[in-house]
Amino acid sequence: MSSDPAYTPPAVWQWDKDSGGRFAHINRPVAGATHEQALPVGEHALQLYSLATPNGVKVTILLEELLELGVKEAEYDAWLIEIGKGQQFGSGFVAINPNSKIPALLDRGTTPPIRVFESGAILVYLAEKFGAFLPRSAADRAECLSWLFWQIGSAPYLGGGFGHFYAYAPEKYQYPINRYTMEVKRQLDVLDRNLAARTYLCGDEYTIADMASYAWYGAVVLHNLYDGAEFLQAASYTHVVRWARQIEARPAVARGRRVNCNWGPEEARVVERHSASDFLDRRSV
Ligand SMILES: N[C@@H](CCC(=O)N[C@@H](CS)C(=O)NCC(=O)O)C(=O)O
């Protein structure tokens, strides 16, 4: 068993700007804006500033599901925030999300406008605003929020832990890969056991908890997120695979996954979304 090179932390941590890894150029130990940059504003009340990462698509899936239900007030403008270029540190974005991470939402349909950051908070805000995908009874709502918060708390292990050390770190270190692989496999098993007995995470009803978890674990079991499917034996979590396929077959999910996406097949990308016609201009995928 190999081990990482020994590291003795100094008394006070120093920022090594060239520490390596895919995101070293945008990571900083301080918050706040790095530059003045106003955000664009479209014609709809809801302005979304995002990118089609798992955290981003949670929100576009919900918005497209609301539109699919016929909720016209859920029309939205979705603007691309290129995190690799540091656009999350522009002053306009930071005013909506002081944590400088996508997704961020501004509801201009209220006076004054309401800002919402954190994907889970945005899902709850929209589900409550439009009365859909968040059960009303105390017991069902508690179950839904439990699974939703479970996902929000679990994502950093999957993305920041497993994804970072397995796919993005400049070198492969056995200790963190072992630690986070163990945790991610445990999370997949948590989901798998729950979905063995239930159609959706909370029972028969498809909710914002499914949208949030599908965005991450669906990407693991169906799309080889971080190139980790074989390593994690993703296909062995058969109930998760069944559930993810079921969700992915929904037209709103297919649309939501394309919004604010600026990679992959050109014809599938909907880099900015302002109306339903933005999907129709391209070959159906
Ligand atoms: N807890 C946040 C996490 C959001 C997040 O990590 N967003 C990533 C993209 S998936 C991001 O914007 N990263 C840019 C950065 O860290 O500078 C949420 O659920 O909204």
The ligand as a Tripos MOL2 file, in Angstrom:
@<TRIPOS>MOLECULE
LIG
   20    19     1     0     0
SMALL
NO_CHARGES

@<TRIPOS>ATOM
      1 N1        -23.6810   24.0930   -1.9410 N.3       1 LIG1
      2 C1        -23.7180   24.7640   -3.2190 C.3       1 LIG1
      3 C2        -22.5880   24.2720   -4.0710 C.3       1 LIG1
      4 C3        -22.5220   24.9980   -5.3880 C.3       1 LIG1
      5 C4        -21.2280   24.6910   -6.1230 C.2       1 LIG1
      6 O1        -20.3270   24.0190   -5.5850 O.2       1 LIG1
      7 N2        -21.1170   25.2120   -7.3500 N.am      1 LIG1
      8 C5        -19.8930   25.0180   -8.1160 C.3       1 LIG1
      9 C6        -20.2080   24.4040   -9.4640 C.3       1 LIG1
     10 S1        -21.0060   22.8290   -9.2780 S.3       1 LIG1
     11 C7        -19.2420   26.3680   -8.3610 C.2       1 LIG1
     12 O2        -19.9120   27.3260   -8.6630 O.2       1 LIG1
     13 N3        -17.9170   26.4360   -8.2280 N.am      1 LIG1
     14 C8        -17.1680   27.6260   -8.4830 C.3       1 LIG1
     15 C9        -16.1350   27.9000   -7.4370 C.2       1 LIG1
     16 O3        -16.0130   27.1020   -6.4910 O.co2     1 LIG1
     17 O4        -15.4600   28.9190   -7.5540 O.co2     1 LIG1
     18 C10       -25.0660   24.5160   -3.8840 C.2       1 LIG1
     19 O5        -25.6130   23.4230   -3.6910 O.co2     1 LIG1
     20 O6        -25.5650   25.4140   -4.5830 O.co2     1 LIG1
@<TRIPOS>BOND
     1     1     2 1
     2     2     3 1
     3     2    18 1
     4     3     4 1
     5     4     5 1
     6     5     6 2
     7     5     7 1
     8     7     8 1
     9     8     9 1
    10     8    11 1
    11     9    10 1
    12    11    12 2
    13    11    13 1
    14    13    14 1
    15    14    15 1
    16    15    16 2
    17    15    17 1
    18    18    19 2
    19    18    20 1
@<TRIPOS>SUBSTRUCTURE
     1 LIG1         1 GROUP 0 **** ****
